[in-house]
Every structure is written in structure tokens, then in C-alpha cells.
Amino acid sequence: MSEYAVCHKITKYDPADFGANGGYTGAEDSVSDHGPVESAYLEAVAAFVEETGVRHLTVREPIRRRATSAGPSSTR
């Protein structure tokens, strides 16, 4: 069985509201997902991990995209 490193960004904010450097630029308060919403994210991740049998998970700060001469990099 192959193992892959996969990165997902989980956020309630519209992807169109992120600038070229990856920072949120939308009108909604950027801490509005703290508290109950943040807890719901963590519960969803825990359920996914349990259901899929994930053995290793790293939660970290978002990756900031760096603009290049060819434009913003892709995270796919």
C-alpha cells in the first residue's frame, strides 16, 4: 500500500478572499472561526481520521503562497 503526503486547507472562508501570499483579505472578521466553529473543524477531522484509519496527522499553521514571476504558486 502506497503512502502519500496530502495537505488540505480547512477554512470557512471563500478561497477567492485569499491574496497571492495566502493571507485572508475578505470582509469577514478573520477570527470569526474561533470557538464553536473551530471545535467543529477539529471534531470533523477526528471523525475523518478514525473512519479512514489515518495513522499520522500533523496540524500546523497555513502555508503562505509565494508569488513568483509566473504568478502565485499552485497548492495542488
N, CA, C and O atoms as a Tripos MOL2 file, in Angstrom:
@<TRIPOS>MOLECULE
protein
  304   303    76     0     0
PROTEIN
NO_CHARGES

@<TRIPOS>ATOM
      1 N           0.8450   -1.1760    0.0000 N.3       1 MET1
      2 CA          0.0000    0.0000    0.0000 C.3       1 MET1
      3 C           0.8920    1.2420    0.0000 C.2       1 MET1
      4 O           1.7960    1.3660    0.8270 O.2       1 MET1
      5 N           0.6360    2.1450   -0.9190 N.am      2 SER2
      6 CA          1.4210    3.3810   -1.0060 C.3       2 SER2
      7 C           0.9650    4.3760    0.0480 C.2       2 SER2
      8 O          -0.2050    4.4140    0.4290 O.2       2 SER2
      9 N           1.9110    5.1760    0.5060 N.am      3 GLU3
     10 CA          1.5810    6.2420    1.4410 C.3       3 GLU3
     11 C           1.8730    7.5710    0.7730 C.2       3 GLU3
     12 O           2.9170    7.7390    0.1420 O.2       3 GLU3
     13 N           0.9610    8.5090    0.9070 N.am      4 TYR4
     14 CA          1.1030    9.8120    0.2860 C.3       4 TYR4
     15 C           1.0250   10.9070    1.3330 C.2       4 TYR4
     16 O           0.2720   10.7990    2.3000 O.2       4 TYR4
     17 N           1.7930   11.9450    1.1420 N.am      5 ALA5
     18 CA          1.6710   13.1340    1.9750 C.3       5 ALA5
     19 C           0.6340   14.0290    1.3030 C.2       5 ALA5
     20 O           0.8050   14.4370    0.1540 O.2       5 ALA5
     21 N          -0.4180   14.3230    2.0110 N.am      6 VAL6
     22 CA         -1.5080   15.1240    1.4650 C.3       6 VAL6
     23 C          -1.7230   16.3210    2.3690 C.2       6 VAL6
     24 O          -1.6740   16.2050    3.5940 O.2       6 VAL6
     25 N          -1.9610   17.4690    1.7590 N.am      7 CYS7
     26 CA         -2.2030   18.6900    2.5160 C.3       7 CYS7
     27 C          -3.5770   19.2350    2.1600 C.2       7 CYS7
     28 O          -3.8970   19.4150    0.9850 O.2       7 CYS7
     29 N          -4.3830   19.4940    3.1770 N.am      8 HIS8
     30 CA         -5.7030   20.0860    2.9830 C.3       8 HIS8
     31 C          -5.7930   21.3690    3.7910 C.2       8 HIS8
     32 O          -5.2750   21.4540    4.9040 O.2       8 HIS8
     33 N          -6.4440   22.3470    3.2280 N.am      9 LYS9
     34 CA         -6.7120   23.5900    3.9510 C.3       9 LYS9
     35 C          -8.1890   23.5840    4.2930 C.2       9 LYS9
     36 O          -9.0390   23.5350    3.4040 O.2       9 LYS9
     37 N          -8.4950   23.6340    5.5810 N.am     10 ILE10
     38 CA         -9.8810   23.6270    6.0300 C.3      10 ILE10
     39 C         -10.1930   25.0120    6.5820 C.2      10 ILE10
     40 O          -9.5900   25.4600    7.5570 O.2      10 ILE10
     41 N         -11.1290   25.6670    5.9500 N.am     11 THR11
     42 CA        -11.4850   27.0170    6.3510 C.3      11 THR11
     43 C         -12.9260   27.3240    5.9660 C.2      11 THR11
     44 O         -13.4410   26.7670    4.9970 O.2      11 THR11
     45 N         -13.5590   28.1800    6.6960 N.am     12 LYS12
     46 CA        -14.9080   28.5820    6.3400 C.3      12 LYS12
     47 C         -14.9100   29.7490    5.3670 C.2      12 LYS12
     48 O         -15.9670   30.1330    4.8660 O.2      12 LYS12
     49 N         -13.7490   30.3150    5.0940 N.am     13 TYR13
     50 CA        -13.6550   31.4980    4.2450 C.3      13 TYR13
     51 C         -13.6150   31.1280    2.7690 C.2      13 TYR13
     52 O         -13.0860   30.0770    2.4070 O.2      13 TYR13
     53 N         -14.1650   31.9750    1.9220 N.am     14 ASP14
     54 CA        -14.1870   31.7900    0.4820 C.3      14 ASP14
     55 C         -12.7550   31.8070   -0.0540 C.2      14 ASP14
     56 O         -12.0190   32.7570    0.2160 O.2      14 ASP14
     57 N         -12.3400   30.7860   -0.8040 N.am     15 PRO15
     58 CA        -10.9810   30.7690   -1.3550 C.3      15 PRO15
     59 C         -10.6540   32.0110   -2.1930 C.2      15 PRO15
     60 O          -9.4880   32.3910   -2.2940 O.2      15 PRO15
     61 N         -11.6530   32.6380   -2.7850 N.am     16 ALA16
     62 CA        -11.4310   33.8480   -3.5860 C.3      16 ALA16
     63 C         -10.9860   35.0240   -2.7280 C.2      16 ALA16
     64 O         -10.4760   36.0160   -3.2490 O.2      16 ALA16
     65 N         -11.1790   34.9180   -1.4040 N.am     17 ASP17
     66 CA        -10.8230   36.0040   -0.4900 C.3      17 ASP17
     67 C          -9.4190   35.8690    0.0950 C.2      17 ASP17
     68 O          -9.1190   36.4490    1.1380 O.2      17 ASP17
     69 N          -8.5590   35.1020   -0.5770 N.am     18 PHE18
     70 CA         -7.1760   34.9700   -0.1380 C.3      18 PHE18
     71 C          -6.2650   35.6120   -1.1790 C.2      18 PHE18
     72 O          -6.4040   35.3610   -2.3760 O.2      18 PHE18
     73 N          -5.3370   36.4390   -0.7140 N.am     19 GLY19
     74 CA         -4.4160   37.1300   -1.6010 C.3      19 GLY19
     75 C          -3.3300   36.2080   -2.1210 C.2      19 GLY19
     76 O          -3.2680   35.0350   -1.7540 O.2      19 GLY19
     77 N          -2.4700   36.7470   -2.9800 N.am     20 ALA20
     78 CA         -1.3960   35.9700   -3.5970 C.3      20 ALA20
     79 C          -0.4480   35.3690   -2.5700 C.2      20 ALA20
     80 O           0.1550   34.3260   -2.8210 O.2      20 ALA20
     81 N          -0.3080   36.0210   -1.4030 N.am     21 ASN21
     82 CA          0.5860   35.4880   -0.3670 C.3      21 ASN21
     83 C          -0.1110   34.4950    0.5480 C.2      21 ASN21
     84 O           0.5050   33.9820    1.4830 O.2      21 ASN21
     85 N          -1.3870   34.2150    0.2940 N.am     22 GLY22
     86 CA         -2.1290   33.2430    1.0870 C.3      22 GLY22
     87 C          -2.8830   33.8350    2.2540 C.2      22 GLY22
     88 O          -3.6180   33.1200    2.9350 O.2      22 GLY22
     89 N          -2.7190   35.1500    2.5130 N.am     23 GLY23
     90 CA         -3.4150   35.8000    3.6190 C.3      23 GLY23
     91 C          -4.8610   36.1150    3.2810 C.2      23 GLY23
     92 O          -5.1870   36.3960    2.1270 O.2      23 GLY23
     93 N          -5.7190   36.0700    4.2730 N.am     24 TYR24
     94 CA         -7.1400   36.3520    4.0990 C.3      24 TYR24
     95 C          -7.3460   37.8400    3.8870 C.2      24 TYR24
     96 O          -6.8250   38.6580    4.6450 O.2      24 TYR24
     97 N          -8.1080   38.1960    2.8530 N.am     25 THR25
     98 CA         -8.3530   39.6070    2.5290 C.3      25 THR25
     99 C          -9.8340   39.9410    2.4960 C.2      25 THR25
    100 O         -10.1990   41.0530    2.1140 O.2      25 THR25
    101 N         -10.6910   39.0210    2.8820 N.am     26 GLY26
    102 CA        -12.1350   39.2240    2.8150 C.3      26 GLY26
    103 C         -12.6700   40.1490    3.9010 C.2      26 GLY26
    104 O         -11.9370   40.6120    4.7750 O.2      26 GLY26
    105 N         -13.9620   40.3990    3.8150 N.am     27 ALA27
    106 CA        -14.6280   41.3440    4.7280 C.3      27 ALA27
    107 C         -14.9710   40.7380    6.0890 C.2      27 ALA27
    108 O         -15.1400   41.4740    7.0620 O.2      27 ALA27
    109 N         -15.0750   39.4270    6.1740 N.am     28 GLU28
    110 CA        -15.4450   38.7740    7.4350 C.3      28 GLU28
    111 C         -14.2810   38.8350    8.4270 C.2      28 GLU28
    112 O         -13.1180   38.7420    8.0360 O.2      28 GLU28
    113 N         -14.6030   38.9900    9.7000 N.am     29 ASP29
    114 CA        -13.5780   39.0230   10.7510 C.3      29 ASP29
    115 C         -12.7510   37.7490   10.7020 C.2      29 ASP29
    116 O         -13.3070   36.6510   10.7200 O.2      29 ASP29
    117 N         -11.4410   37.8780   10.6410 N.am     30 SER30
    118 CA        -10.5710   36.7110   10.4570 C.3      30 SER30
    119 C         -10.4710   35.8070   11.6820 C.2      30 SER30
    120 O          -9.8470   34.7490   11.5990 O.2      30 SER30
    121 N         -11.0510   36.1790   12.7950 N.am     31 VAL31
    122 CA        -11.0660   35.2910   13.9630 C.3      31 VAL31
    123 C         -12.4740   34.7560   14.2200 C.2      31 VAL31
    124 O         -12.7340   34.1850   15.2790 O.2      31 VAL31
    125 N         -13.3890   34.9360   13.2570 N.am     32 SER32
    126 CA        -14.7670   34.5050   13.4530 C.3      32 SER32
    127 C         -14.9260   32.9940   13.4390 C.2      32 SER32
    128 O         -16.0060   32.4860   13.7390 O.2      32 SER32
    129 N         -13.8670   32.2660   13.0950 N.am     33 ASP33
    130 CA        -13.9650   30.8040   13.1330 C.3      33 ASP33
    131 C         -13.3760   30.2210   14.4100 C.2      33 ASP33
    132 O         -13.1910   29.0070   14.4990 O.2      33 ASP33
    133 N         -13.0830   31.0460   15.3860 N.am     34 HIS34
    134 CA        -12.5880   30.5580   16.6760 C.3      34 HIS34
    135 C         -13.7720   30.1070   17.5230 C.2      34 HIS34
    136 O         -14.9160   30.4410   17.2150 O.2      34 HIS34
    137 N         -13.5160   29.3700   18.5600 N.am     35 GLY35
    138 CA        -14.5740   28.9220   19.4630 C.3      35 GLY35
    139 C         -15.3290   27.7350   18.9060 C.2      35 GLY35
    140 O         -14.7180   26.7460   18.5010 O.2      35 GLY35
    141 N         -16.6890   27.8200   18.8800 N.am     36 PRO36
    142 CA        -17.5000   26.6740   18.4520 C.3      36 PRO36
    143 C         -17.2130   26.2090   17.0200 C.2      36 PRO36
    144 O         -17.2390   25.0090   16.7480 O.2      36 PRO36
    145 N         -16.9410   27.1330   16.1100 N.am     37 VAL37
    146 CA        -16.6600   26.7460   14.7250 C.3      37 VAL37
    147 C         -15.3470   25.9820   14.6610 C.2      37 VAL37
    148 O         -15.2530   24.9570   13.9860 O.2      37 VAL37
    149 N         -14.3440   26.4740   15.3570 N.am     38 GLU38
    150 CA        -13.0450   25.7980   15.3980 C.3      38 GLU38
    151 C         -13.1940   24.3990   16.0070 C.2      38 GLU38
    152 O         -12.5920   23.4410   15.5210 O.2      38 GLU38
    153 N         -13.9800   24.2880   17.0500 N.am     39 SER39
    154 CA        -14.2190   22.9790   17.6750 C.3      39 SER39
    155 C         -14.8850   22.0160   16.6920 C.2      39 SER39
    156 O         -14.5530   20.8310   16.6630 O.2      39 SER39
    157 N         -15.8180   22.5200   15.8910 N.am     40 ALA40
    158 CA        -16.4840   21.6800   14.8950 C.3      40 ALA40
    159 C         -15.4860   21.1870   13.8480 C.2      40 ALA40
    160 O         -15.5640   20.0360   13.4160 O.2      40 ALA40
    161 N         -14.5420   22.0500   13.4330 N.am     41 TYR41
    162 CA        -13.4990   21.6290   12.4960 C.3      41 TYR41
    163 C         -12.7110   20.4620   13.0870 C.2      41 TYR41
    164 O         -12.4810   19.4540   12.4190 O.2      41 TYR41
    165 N         -12.3000   20.6100   14.3440 N.am     42 LEU42
    166 CA        -11.4860   19.5810   14.9850 C.3      42 LEU42
    167 C         -12.2510   18.2740   15.1480 C.2      42 LEU42
    168 O         -11.6770   17.1980   14.9860 O.2      42 LEU42
    169 N         -13.5310   18.3560   15.4640 N.am     43 GLU43
    170 CA        -14.3520   17.1490   15.5760 C.3      43 GLU43
    171 C         -14.4890   16.4580   14.2210 C.2      43 GLU43
    172 O         -14.4670   15.2300   14.1450 O.2      43 GLU43
    173 N         -14.6310   17.2400   13.1560 N.am     44 ALA44
    174 CA        -14.7280   16.6620   11.8110 C.3      44 ALA44
    175 C         -13.4320   15.9640   11.4270 C.2      44 ALA44
    176 O         -13.4580   14.8690   10.8650 O.2      44 ALA44
    177 N         -12.3040   16.5890   11.7260 N.am     45 VAL45
    178 CA        -11.0020   15.9720   11.4260 C.3      45 VAL45
    179 C         -10.8430   14.6750   12.2220 C.2      45 VAL45
    180 O         -10.3950   13.6660   11.6780 O.2      45 VAL45
    181 N         -11.2040   14.6960   13.4940 N.am     46 ALA46
    182 CA        -11.0910   13.4970   14.3320 C.3      46 ALA46
    183 C         -11.9570   12.3610   13.7710 C.2      46 ALA46
    184 O         -11.5260   11.2070   13.7550 O.2      46 ALA46
    185 N         -13.1590   12.6760   13.3180 N.am     47 ALA47
    186 CA        -14.0370   11.6490   12.7420 C.3      47 ALA47
    187 C         -13.4430   11.0990   11.4480 C.2      47 ALA47
    188 O         -13.4930    9.8920   11.2100 O.2      47 ALA47
    189 N         -12.8800   11.9760   10.6080 N.am     48 PHE48
    190 CA        -12.2470   11.5420    9.3720 C.3      48 PHE48
    191 C         -11.0710   10.6110    9.6580 C.2      48 PHE48
    192 O         -10.9300    9.5620    9.0290 O.2      48 PHE48
    193 N         -10.2310   11.0050   10.6130 N.am     49 VAL49
    194 CA         -9.0530   10.2040   10.9750 C.3      49 VAL49
    195 C          -9.4860    8.8210   11.4470 C.2      49 VAL49
    196 O          -8.9090    7.8140   11.0370 O.2      49 VAL49
    197 N         -10.4870    8.7700   12.2950 N.am     50 GLU50
    198 CA        -10.9480    7.4880   12.8230 C.3      50 GLU50
    199 C         -11.5490    6.6260   11.7120 C.2      50 GLU50
    200 O         -11.2580    5.4330   11.6290 O.2      50 GLU50
    201 N         -12.3690    7.2140   10.8740 N.am     51 GLU51
    202 CA        -13.0510    6.4640    9.8170 C.3      51 GLU51
    203 C         -12.0860    5.9250    8.7650 C.2      51 GLU51
    204 O         -12.2770    4.8190    8.2590 O.2      51 GLU51
    205 N         -11.0670    6.6850    8.4380 N.am     52 THR52
    206 CA        -10.1520    6.2960    7.3640 C.3      52 THR52
    207 C          -8.9180    5.5430    7.8460 C.2      52 THR52
    208 O          -8.1640    5.0100    7.0320 O.2      52 THR52
    209 N          -8.7060    5.4940    9.1460 N.am     53 GLY53
    210 CA         -7.5570    4.7660    9.6730 C.3      53 GLY53
    211 C          -6.2400    5.5060    9.5320 C.2      53 GLY53
    212 O          -5.1790    4.8830    9.5080 O.2      53 GLY53
    213 N          -6.2940    6.8020    9.4390 N.am     54 VAL54
    214 CA         -5.0660    7.5930    9.3400 C.3      54 VAL54
    215 C          -4.2150    7.3060   10.5700 C.2      54 VAL54
    216 O          -4.7070    7.3170   11.6980 O.2      54 VAL54
    217 N          -2.9190    7.0470   10.3320 N.am     55 ARG55
    218 CA         -2.0150    6.7180   11.4380 C.3      55 ARG55
    219 C          -1.1750    7.9090   11.8840 C.2      55 ARG55
    220 O          -0.6590    7.9140   13.0020 O.2      55 ARG55
    221 N          -1.0320    8.9090   11.0370 N.am     56 HIS56
    222 CA         -0.2000   10.0600   11.3790 C.3      56 HIS56
    223 C          -0.8510   11.3140   10.8150 C.2      56 HIS56
    224 O          -1.2500   11.3410    9.6510 O.2      56 HIS56
    225 N          -0.9580   12.3460   11.6310 N.am     57 LEU57
    226 CA         -1.5770   13.5940   11.2190 C.3      57 LEU57
    227 C          -0.8060   14.7410   11.8420 C.2      57 LEU57
    228 O          -0.5110   14.7220   13.0370 O.2      57 LEU57
    229 N          -0.4810   15.7310   11.0430 N.am     58 THR58
    230 CA          0.1840   16.9280   11.5370 C.3      58 THR58
    231 C          -0.7270   18.1160   11.2860 C.2      58 THR58
    232 O          -1.1800   18.3320   10.1620 O.2      58 THR58
    233 N          -0.9910   18.8780   12.3190 N.am     59 VAL59
    234 CA         -1.7750   20.1010   12.1920 C.3      59 VAL59
    235 C          -0.8160   21.2580   12.3810 C.2      59 VAL59
    236 O          -0.0920   21.3190   13.3750 O.2      59 VAL59
    237 N          -0.8100   22.1700   11.4300 N.am     60 ARG60
    238 CA          0.1440   23.2680   11.5020 C.3      60 ARG60
    239 C          -0.4580   24.5440   10.9550 C.2      60 ARG60
    240 O          -1.5820   24.5630   10.4520 O.2      60 ARG60
    241 N           0.3100   25.5990   11.0650 N.am     61 GLU61
    242 CA         -0.1060   26.8920   10.5380 C.3      61 GLU61
    243 C          -0.2630   26.8060    9.0240 C.2      61 GLU61
    244 O           0.3920   25.9900    8.3750 O.2      61 GLU61
    245 N          -1.1270   27.6410    8.4640 N.am     62 PRO62
    246 CA         -1.2960   27.6150    6.9990 C.3      62 PRO62
    247 C           0.0020   27.9310    6.2660 C.2      62 PRO62
    248 O           0.8420   28.6860    6.7560 O.2      62 PRO62
    249 N           0.1460   27.3550    5.1150 N.am     63 ILE63
    250 CA          1.2830   27.6450    4.2440 C.3      63 ILE63
    251 C           0.9660   28.9180    3.4800 C.2      63 ILE63
    252 O          -0.0880   29.0260    2.8540 O.2      63 ILE63
    253 N           1.8570   29.8630    3.5280 N.am     64 ARG64
    254 CA          1.6940   31.1000    2.7640 C.3      64 ARG64
    255 C           2.2500   30.8830    1.3690 C.2      64 ARG64
    256 O           3.3880   30.4440    1.2030 O.2      64 ARG64
    257 N           1.4390   31.1930    0.3690 N.am     65 ARG65
    258 CA          1.9130   31.0780   -1.0100 C.3      65 ARG65
    259 C           2.8550   32.2190   -1.3100 C.2      65 ARG65
    260 O           2.6840   33.3370   -0.8240 O.2      65 ARG65
    261 N           3.8480   31.9210   -2.1160 N.am     66 ARG66
    262 CA          4.8040   32.9450   -2.5370 C.3      66 ARG66
    263 C           4.5710   33.2730   -3.9920 C.2      66 ARG66
    264 O           4.5080   32.3800   -4.8360 O.2      66 ARG66
    265 N           4.4430   34.5550   -4.2870 N.am     67 ALA67
    266 CA          4.2780   34.9720   -5.6740 C.3      67 ALA67
    267 C           5.6080   34.7850   -6.4040 C.2      67 ALA67
    268 O           6.6760   35.0230   -5.8400 O.2      67 ALA67
    269 N           5.5290   34.3600   -7.6510 N.am     68 THR68
    270 CA          6.7080   34.2180   -8.4830 C.3      68 THR68
    271 C           6.5200   35.0600   -9.7350 C.2      68 THR68
    272 O           5.4600   35.6600   -9.9150 O.2      68 THR68
    273 N           7.5090   35.1210  -10.5940 N.am     69 SER69
    274 CA          7.3790   35.8770  -11.8260 C.3      69 SER69
    275 C           6.2890   35.2980  -12.7150 C.2      69 SER69
    276 O           5.7420   35.9980  -13.5670 O.2      69 SER69
    277 N           5.9670   34.0090  -12.5190 N.am     70 ALA70
    278 CA          4.9030   33.3640  -13.2960 C.3      70 ALA70
    279 C           3.5630   33.4790  -12.5970 C.2      70 ALA70
    280 O           2.5750   32.9240  -13.0770 O.2      70 ALA70
    281 N           3.5020   34.1810  -11.4790 N.am     71 GLY71
    282 CA          2.2520   34.3250  -10.7330 C.3      71 GLY71
    283 C           2.2690   33.4830   -9.4900 C.2      71 GLY71
    284 O           3.2640   32.8140   -9.2110 O.2      71 GLY71
    285 N           1.1760   33.4970   -8.7210 N.am     72 PRO72
    286 CA          1.1220   32.7180   -7.4760 C.3      72 PRO72
    287 C           1.2850   31.2300   -7.7500 C.2      72 PRO72
    288 O           0.8340   30.7120   -8.7710 O.2      72 PRO72
    289 N           1.9290   30.5700   -6.8290 N.am     73 SER73
    290 CA          2.1370   29.1290   -6.9880 C.3      73 SER73
    291 C           0.8380   28.3920   -6.6940 C.2      73 SER73
    292 O          -0.0360   28.8990   -5.9910 O.2      73 SER73
    293 N           0.7300   27.2260   -7.2260 N.am     74 SER74
    294 CA         -0.4340   26.3890   -7.0120 C.3      74 SER74
    295 C          -0.1760   25.5000   -5.8180 C.2      74 SER74
    296 O           0.9610   25.0880   -5.5910 O.2      74 SER74
    297 N          -1.2150   25.1920   -5.0430 N.am     75 THR75
    298 CA         -1.0570   24.2910   -3.8990 C.3      75 THR75
    299 C          -1.5710   22.9010   -4.2270 C.2      75 THR75
    300 O          -1.6980   22.0780   -3.3210 O.2      75 THR75
    301 N          -1.8690   22.6060   -5.4760 N.am     76 ARG76
    302 CA         -2.3860   21.2810   -5.8600 C.3      76 ARG76
    303 C          -1.2930   20.3140   -6.0930 C.2      76 ARG76
    304 O          -1.5530   19.1570   -6.4230 O.2      76 ARG76
@<TRIPOS>BOND
     1     1     2 1
     2     2     3 1
     3     3     4 2
     4     3     5 am
     5     5     6 1
     6     6     7 1
     7     7     8 2
     8     7     9 am
     9     9    10 1
    10    10    11 1
    11    11    12 2
    12    11    13 am
    13    13    14 1
    14    14    15 1
    15    15    16 2
    16    15    17 am
    17    17    18 1
    18    18    19 1
    19    19    20 2
    20    19    21 am
    21    21    22 1
    22    22    23 1
    23    23    24 2
    24    23    25 am
    25    25    26 1
    26    26    27 1
    27    27    28 2
    28    27    29 am
    29    29    30 1
    30    30    31 1
    31    31    32 2
    32    31    33 am
    33    33    34 1
    34    34    35 1
    35    35    36 2
    36    35    37 am
    37    37    38 1
    38    38    39 1
    39    39    40 2
    40    39    41 am
    41    41    42 1
    42    42    43 1
    43    43    44 2
    44    43    45 am
    45    45    46 1
    46    46    47 1
    47    47    48 2
    48    47    49 am
    49    49    50 1
    50    50    51 1
    51    51    52 2
    52    51    53 am
    53    53    54 1
    54    54    55 1
    55    55    56 2
    56    55    57 am
    57    57    58 1
    58    58    59 1
    59    59    60 2
    60    59    61 am
    61    61    62 1
    62    62    63 1
    63    63    64 2
    64    63    65 am
    65    65    66 1
    66    66    67 1
    67    67    68 2
    68    67    69 am
    69    69    70 1
    70    70    71 1
    71    71    72 2
    72    71    73 am
    73    73    74 1
    74    74    75 1
    75    75    76 2
    76    75    77 am
    77    77    78 1
    78    78    79 1
    79    79    80 2
    80    79    81 am
    81    81    82 1
    82    82    83 1
    83    83    84 2
    84    83    85 am
    85    85    86 1
    86    86    87 1
    87    87    88 2
    88    87    89 am
    89    89    90 1
    90    90    91 1
    91    91    92 2
    92    91    93 am
    93    93    94 1
    94    94    95 1
    95    95    96 2
    96    95    97 am
    97    97    98 1
    98    98    99 1
    99    99   100 2
   100    99   101 am
   101   101   102 1
   102   102   103 1
   103   103   104 2
   104   103   105 am
   105   105   106 1
   106   106   107 1
   107   107   108 2
   108   107   109 am
   109   109   110 1
   110   110   111 1
   111   111   112 2
   112   111   113 am
   113   113   114 1
   114   114   115 1
   115   115   116 2
   116   115   117 am
   117   117   118 1
   118   118   119 1
   119   119   120 2
   120   119   121 am
   121   121   122 1
   122   122   123 1
   123   123   124 2
   124   123   125 am
   125   125   126 1
   126   126   127 1
   127   127   128 2
   128   127   129 am
   129   129   130 1
   130   130   131 1
   131   131   132 2
   132   131   133 am
   133   133   134 1
   134   134   135 1
   135   135   136 2
   136   135   137 am
   137   137   138 1
   138   138   139 1
   139   139   140 2
   140   139   141 am
   141   141   142 1
   142   142   143 1
   143   143   144 2
   144   143   145 am
   145   145   146 1
   146   146   147 1
   147   147   148 2
   148   147   149 am
   149   149   150 1
   150   150   151 1
   151   151   152 2
   152   151   153 am
   153   153   154 1
   154   154   155 1
   155   155   156 2
   156   155   157 am
   157   157   158 1
   158   158   159 1
   159   159   160 2
   160   159   161 am
   161   161   162 1
   162   162   163 1
   163   163   164 2
   164   163   165 am
   165   165   166 1
   166   166   167 1
   167   167   168 2
   168   167   169 am
   169   169   170 1
   170   170   171 1
   171   171   172 2
   172   171   173 am
   173   173   174 1
   174   174   175 1
   175   175   176 2
   176   175   177 am
   177   177   178 1
   178   178   179 1
   179   179   180 2
   180   179   181 am
   181   181   182 1
   182   182   183 1
   183   183   184 2
   184   183   185 am
   185   185   186 1
   186   186   187 1
   187   187   188 2
   188   187   189 am
   189   189   190 1
   190   190   191 1
   191   191   192 2
   192   191   193 am
   193   193   194 1
   194   194   195 1
   195   195   196 2
   196   195   197 am
   197   197   198 1
   198   198   199 1
   199   199   200 2
   200   199   201 am
   201   201   202 1
   202   202   203 1
   203   203   204 2
   204   203   205 am
   205   205   206 1
   206   206   207 1
   207   207   208 2
   208   207   209 am
   209   209   210 1
   210   210   211 1
   211   211   212 2
   212   211   213 am
   213   213   214 1
   214   214   215 1
   215   215   216 2
   216   215   217 am
   217   217   218 1
   218   218   219 1
   219   219   220 2
   220   219   221 am
   221   221   222 1
   222   222   223 1
   223   223   224 2
   224   223   225 am
   225   225   226 1
   226   226   227 1
   227   227   228 2
   228   227   229 am
   229   229   230 1
   230   230   231 1
   231   231   232 2
   232   231   233 am
   233   233   234 1
   234   234   235 1
   235   235   236 2
   236   235   237 am
   237   237   238 1
   238   238   239 1
   239   239   240 2
   240   239   241 am
   241   241   242 1
   242   242   243 1
   243   243   244 2
   244   243   245 am
   245   245   246 1
   246   246   247 1
   247   247   248 2
   248   247   249 am
   249   249   250 1
   250   250   251 1
   251   251   252 2
   252   251   253 am
   253   253   254 1
   254   254   255 1
   255   255   256 2
   256   255   257 am
   257   257   258 1
   258   258   259 1
   259   259   260 2
   260   259   261 am
   261   261   262 1
   262   262   263 1
   263   263   264 2
   264   263   265 am
   265   265   266 1
   266   266   267 1
   267   267   268 2
   268   267   269 am
   269   269   270 1
   270   270   271 1
   271   271   272 2
   272   271   273 am
   273   273   274 1
   274   274   275 1
   275   275   276 2
   276   275   277 am
   277   277   278 1
   278   278   279 1
   279   279   280 2
   280   279   281 am
   281   281   282 1
   282   282   283 1
   283   283   284 2
   284   283   285 am
   285   285   286 1
   286   286   287 1
   287   287   288 2
   288   287   289 am
   289   289   290 1
   290   290   291 1
   291   291   292 2
   292   291   293 am
   293   293   294 1
   294   294   295 1
   295   295   296 2
   296   295   297 am
   297   297   298 1
   298   298   299 1
   299   299   300 2
   300   299   301 am
   301   301   302 1
   302   302   303 1
   303   303   304 2
@<TRIPOS>SUBSTRUCTURE
     1 MET1         2 RESIDUE 1 A MET
     2 SER2         6 RESIDUE 1 A SER
     3 GLU3        10 RESIDUE 1 A GLU
     4 TYR4        14 RESIDUE 1 A TYR
     5 ALA5        18 RESIDUE 1 A ALA
     6 VAL6        22 RESIDUE 1 A VAL
     7 CYS7        26 RESIDUE 1 A CYS
     8 HIS8        30 RESIDUE 1 A HIS
     9 LYS9        34 RESIDUE 1 A LYS
    10 ILE10       38 RESIDUE 1 A ILE
    11 THR11       42 RESIDUE 1 A THR
    12 LYS12       46 RESIDUE 1 A LYS
    13 TYR13       50 RESIDUE 1 A TYR
    14 ASP14       54 RESIDUE 1 A ASP
    15 PRO15       58 RESIDUE 1 A PRO
    16 ALA16       62 RESIDUE 1 A ALA
    17 ASP17       66 RESIDUE 1 A ASP
    18 PHE18       70 RESIDUE 1 A PHE
    19 GLY19       74 RESIDUE 1 A GLY
    20 ALA20       78 RESIDUE 1 A ALA
    21 ASN21       82 RESIDUE 1 A ASN
    22 GLY22       86 RESIDUE 1 A GLY
    23 GLY23       90 RESIDUE 1 A GLY
    24 TYR24       94 RESIDUE 1 A TYR
    25 THR25       98 RESIDUE 1 A THR
    26 GLY26      102 RESIDUE 1 A GLY
    27 ALA27      106 RESIDUE 1 A ALA
    28 GLU28      110 RESIDUE 1 A GLU
    29 ASP29      114 RESIDUE 1 A ASP
    30 SER30      118 RESIDUE 1 A SER
    31 VAL31      122 RESIDUE 1 A VAL
    32 SER32      126 RESIDUE 1 A SER
    33 ASP33      130 RESIDUE 1 A ASP
    34 HIS34      134 RESIDUE 1 A HIS
    35 GLY35      138 RESIDUE 1 A GLY
    36 PRO36      142 RESIDUE 1 A PRO
    37 VAL37      146 RESIDUE 1 A VAL
    38 GLU38      150 RESIDUE 1 A GLU
    39 SER39      154 RESIDUE 1 A SER
    40 ALA40      158 RESIDUE 1 A ALA
    41 TYR41      162 RESIDUE 1 A TYR
    42 LEU42      166 RESIDUE 1 A LEU
    43 GLU43      170 RESIDUE 1 A GLU
    44 ALA44      174 RESIDUE 1 A ALA
    45 VAL45      178 RESIDUE 1 A VAL
    46 ALA46      182 RESIDUE 1 A ALA
    47 ALA47      186 RESIDUE 1 A ALA
    48 PHE48      190 RESIDUE 1 A PHE
    49 VAL49      194 RESIDUE 1 A VAL
    50 GLU50      198 RESIDUE 1 A GLU
    51 GLU51      202 RESIDUE 1 A GLU
    52 THR52      206 RESIDUE 1 A THR
    53 GLY53      210 RESIDUE 1 A GLY
    54 VAL54      214 RESIDUE 1 A VAL
    55 ARG55      218 RESIDUE 1 A ARG
    56 HIS56      222 RESIDUE 1 A HIS
    57 LEU57      226 RESIDUE 1 A LEU
    58 THR58      230 RESIDUE 1 A THR
    59 VAL59      234 RESIDUE 1 A VAL
    60 ARG60      238 RESIDUE 1 A ARG
    61 GLU61      242 RESIDUE 1 A GLU
    62 PRO62      246 RESIDUE 1 A PRO
    63 ILE63      250 RESIDUE 1 A ILE
    64 ARG64      254 RESIDUE 1 A ARG
    65 ARG65      258 RESIDUE 1 A ARG
    66 ARG66      262 RESIDUE 1 A ARG
    67 ALA67      266 RESIDUE 1 A ALA
    68 THR68      270 RESIDUE 1 A THR
    69 SER69      274 RESIDUE 1 A SER
    70 ALA70      278 RESIDUE 1 A ALA
    71 GLY71      282 RESIDUE 1 A GLY
    72 PRO72      286 RESIDUE 1 A PRO
    73 SER73      290 RESIDUE 1 A SER
    74 SER74      294 RESIDUE 1 A SER
    75 THR75      298 RESIDUE 1 A THR
    76 ARG76      302 RESIDUE 1 A ARG
